[in-house]
């Protein structure tokens, strides 16, 4: 759990830095919000928070992280399409839709509408699947934009 906490905390710090250092983007607050949620999750997973945290609190932080990045991905996909790069927009649309759907599923998990049997690790399976899918989408988009030989800066907002 501490390893997951360290990775999540590092991702949160990097995401906040990316949102702060990219001032040209009007939607950077979504990236910063995502980073703050990830950072808080990292602190919780590392055990730095001295009091007991409920699963519902963790679920709502995950929901906040997934919704903020999902909305950002959907907005960015529209901008990419407007700039005549429709082939690159669909992967962000897919990642955004999956992020919002994941947030809804975790909302149901957090409220107890979907029951998690102790020891089943259903929540960890959902979380790992979502983060793995998101990582694959972002890597694919990064490689795709990098292959455009320097045109990636004008492709993204």
MOJO-V940234 format. One record per residue. N is the residue number from 1. PSI is psi in whole degrees, -180 to 180 (NA if undefined). Layout:
n=N psi=PSI
n=N psi=PSI
This chain:
n=1 psi=-34
n=2 psi=-38
n=3 psi=-45
n=4 psi=-40
n=5 psi=-42
n=6 psi=-43
n=7 psi=-43
n=8 psi=-41
n=9 psi=-44
n=10 psi=-42
n=11 psi=-40
n=12 psi=-45
n=13 psi=-45
n=14 psi=-38
n=15 psi=-41
n=16 psi=-44
n=17 psi=-42
n=18 psi=-39
n=19 psi=-36
n=20 psi=-38
n=21 psi=0
n=22 psi=71
n=23 psi=-16
n=24 psi=-13
n=25 psi=123
n=26 psi=-23
n=27 psi=19
n=28 psi=-22
n=29 psi=-29
n=30 psi=-38
n=31 psi=-43
n=32 psi=-42
n=33 psi=-42
n=34 psi=-45
n=35 psi=-39
n=36 psi=-40
n=37 psi=-43
n=38 psi=-41
n=39 psi=-43
n=40 psi=-41
n=41 psi=-41
n=42 psi=-42
n=43 psi=-39
n=44 psi=-47
n=45 psi=-33
n=46 psi=-15
n=47 psi=14
n=48 psi=-34
n=49 psi=125
n=50 psi=-8
n=51 psi=165
n=52 psi=133
n=53 psi=133
n=54 psi=160
n=55 psi=-34
n=56 psi=-40
n=57 psi=-45
n=58 psi=-43
n=59 psi=-42
n=60 psi=-32
n=61 psi=-40
n=62 psi=-41
n=63 psi=-45
n=64 psi=-44
n=65 psi=-45
n=66 psi=-42
n=67 psi=-43
n=68 psi=-44
n=69 psi=-33
n=70 psi=-45
n=71 psi=-41
n=72 psi=-42
n=73 psi=-41
n=74 psi=-41
n=75 psi=-43
n=76 psi=-37
n=77 psi=-40
n=78 psi=-42
n=79 psi=-42
n=80 psi=-41
n=81 psi=-40
n=82 psi=-28
n=83 psi=21
n=84 psi=42
n=85 psi=56
n=86 psi=-27
n=87 psi=-24
n=88 psi=-15
n=89 psi=-29
n=90 psi=-34
n=91 psi=-36
n=92 psi=-37
n=93 psi=-47
n=94 psi=-47
n=95 psi=-39
n=96 psi=-43
n=97 psi=-43
n=98 psi=-38
n=99 psi=-45
n=100 psi=-42
n=101 psi=-41
n=102 psi=-41
n=103 psi=-40
n=104 psi=-41
n=105 psi=-43
n=106 psi=-27
n=107 psi=-45
n=108 psi=-38
n=109 psi=-44
n=110 psi=-36
n=111 psi=-6
n=112 psi=10
n=113 psi=-32
n=114 psi=118
n=115 psi=134
n=116 psi=120
n=117 psi=129
n=118 psi=132
n=119 psi=-4
n=120 psi=-21
n=121 psi=28
n=122 psi=-40
n=123 psi=-39
n=124 psi=-38
n=125 psi=-46
n=126 psi=-47
n=127 psi=-47
n=128 psi=-40
n=129 psi=-44
n=130 psi=-50
n=131 psi=-36
n=132 psi=-45
n=133 psi=-45
n=134 psi=-41
n=135 psi=-42
n=136 psi=-43
n=137 psi=-44
n=138 psi=-38
n=139 psi=-43
n=140 psi=-46
n=141 psi=-41
n=142 psi=-45
n=143 psi=-39
n=144 psi=-46
n=145 psi=-34
n=146 psi=-34
n=147 psi=-7
n=148 psi=5
n=149 psi=65
n=150 psi=-4
n=151 psi=0
n=152 psi=-29
n=153 psi=-35
n=154 psi=-13
n=155 psi=-30
n=156 psi=147
n=157 psi=NA
